[in-house]
Amino acid sequence: MQRRLQRERDHVRELARQVAEIAASPENEAIKRRWRDVNALRRPDRAPVWCRPVGAWAEILPDETLMCQDPWLRHLEREFRRDLVKHGIGDDSPLESYFAVQAVFDRTPSNTWGVDVARHEPDQEGGAWGYDPPLKTEADFDLLRLPTFSYNPAKTEAALARAHDLLGDILPVRLVCEAPLGGTLGNPAADLRGLTQMMIDMIAAPQLMHRLMAYLRDAVLQGMRQVAATGLLTRNNIGPMTCSDDFGPEPVDGKISYKNCWMMANSQEFGAVSPAMWREFCLDYQIPIFAEYGLVGYGCCEDLTQKIDGVLSIPNLRIFVCSAWTDLDTVIDRVGTKHVIMWRQKASDVVFPDDVATIRRDLEEGLRRLQGCHIQVVLRELQTLSGHPDRLHVWTRLAKELAAKYAA
């Protein structure tokens, strides 16, 4: 047992050394500079290019290829190997020269909302789950509780010590801390009420929808205040999409505020409603959360073509996410060079064709139209590579090549 555990520790440490070497390389610094430049509305050498495999990781790095059996070491092995796979793919995945440990907060109620969220699980692998919301009647709303978040120093110190013991001589261990709940209120709203019922409520029982969204807004803001009160908050201007220069006011007594942080949010659950209803039932509840932050990125896979004015009304907006369903020319016309345009690719158009000529054509046409704008080229939400194991390598190579061709 001890011999196996030592082999696993040695394996993870070797993976960490490889990641640390990449993180310290000039290539990685060039990647980070590319993100910092575009997010500061400066001109990078070319647009940053990034892909996120999500469900396709099961094909790229199957669980059976992992060596470690210890749960924590297996988690680290998976994360480090994913970093190395992405390095091999060659996209602009920035790495940090430290190992992050999240501050531990206890939450009450333990289920966050005071009610248990459930789902109808699919009956076959790869099938779709369905909502099983706990708020089935108006009376159920009385069961909701505002969650509280309490810092747990003992658990945090234990996590830091464990990481330092394993990795501290390879990747310095750093405590990181962020808000416990996000600004994408549609996710928990659908979990609690059900997506279909939300659509009905907005017409037949708007007071219930307003009650739900106000509750979620207040829960997020309360959690933010409780975490900020610890003085442990750290900047989050790292990683793909939001790697940037430091911003916001000079920290008081060295303490970071949300004005030094990014908020990324979207409104996918409201994609089917009108701009007026989206603003009334979603955006108006998100704005008070966004106001606490320094910079905001908005959007995901929803079609924002008819909602651009609302997104542009966010005072501290920096990134407009243009999904494959949002009209690109309209975004270029309305967003221009005032913000960063995150140009999202349609995953199905990338992974399913046998002929990559269509991928090159789509990339070239889009990048030609986007020339002169501040852009990120992002491919996310991949669920399969559809029998094309080299497809992310090919897409990345083409996207980088064409991004350089149309760099302003």
Order of alpha helices (4+ residues) and beta strands (2+ residues): alpha-alpha-beta-alpha-alpha-beta-beta-beta-beta-beta-alpha-beta-alpha-alpha-alpha-beta-alpha-alpha-beta-alpha-beta-alpha-beta-alpha-alpha-beta-alpha
